[in-house]
Amino acid sequence: MEIIKKPWGQEEVLEINEKYMMKRLTMKKDHRCSLQYHIQKRETILIISGVLRILYGNEKENLTSQIFTVGESFTINPGTIHRMEAVEDSVYIEASTPEMEDVVRLVDDYNR
């Protein structure tokens, strides 16, 4: 298992192969990932612990904000602008297509 440290927490790559990828992500309270989208990657998020806010939509100036709690899931299609924010310390599973490097960052709190 590969562990990738992030400024907001960490990603644990549980499986990656030619058909899918599965990661367990830990996000610290009051942190968030980049506002981003993917060209090919489709991902489903499943909340394992904590509370996660997901912002999503087709235009970065007009995003929907939705709160997700334990057991809830959300699927993000290619091209959908999105960002995860931890309302409290959170752990979630991301099951996706395997394009690990397919990320277009629009805004990033950590200047990446």
N, C-alpha and C positions, 0 to 999 in steps of 0.2 A: 504494500500500500504506500502510495506516494503522498506526503503531506506538503502542501504549498502554503507557506505563511503569507498572510495578506495584512494590510494595515488595519482592516476591520475585523480580523479574526483569522480563520484558516479554512482551507479546502482539503479534504481527504479524498483522493481518487480511489474509489473502491473497485472499479472495473472500467477498463476502456478496451474496446475491440473494434472491429470494422463495422459493427452494426449499432452499438450503443455505448454510452458512458454513464457511469453512476458515481456521484460524489456525495459526501456528507460535509455540509458547510456549517461552521460555527461563526456567528456574527455577534459582536459585543454590542450591548445596549447603547443606543444613540449613535451608532455607526451605520454606514450605508455603503453599498458598492457603487460603481460608476453608473451614471445614466448612460445606457448603452442599447445597442440592438445587434442582431446577428443576421448575416446574409443567408446562411443555410441552416444553422442550428435551431432545432425545436427542442424546448425543455419543459418538463413538468416539475413543479416544486411541491413537496409534501412537508408540512410542518411537523417536526418531531417533539420540540419543546419550545417554550417561549411564545412571543407574539411578534409577527412580522407584518410590516406594511409593504405592500407592493404597489408601485406607481407604474402605470402602463397606458399606452395609447399610440396613435399614429403621428402625433405632433408633440414635440417636447414642451410647447407652451400650453398644451391642453391635455394634461394627463389625468386619468382616473386614479384615485387613491382608495385602496381597499385593505382592510385589516384581516389577517389570517391567523388562526389559532391552531392548537394541536389537533392533528387529524385532517385538517383542511388542505386542499391542493389547488393548484392553478397551473394552466398550460400557457406557455408563451410561444407564439408562432414566429417564424423568421420575419424580420422586418419590423416587429413590434418594439417600440421604444419602451424600456423598462428599467426599474431600479428596485432593489430590496433594501428596506431599512429596518433595523432591529428596534422595536419599541421596548423590549427587554432582551436580556441575553437569550439568544435563540439558536436552535439547531434545526437544520432542514436538509432533506434529501433532494438532490437534483438528478433526475433521470433524463437523458437527452440523447440526441444524435451525437456522433463522436467528434465533431469538429471543435476540438479543444481551443484552438487559436482564433476561432471565428468570433471576434468581438470588435465592435466599432464604438469607441468611447466618445460620448458627446460632452459630458461634464464629469469631472473627477475631483473629489475633495482632497486627494492625495497626490495630485499633479503627476499622474502616470501618463 
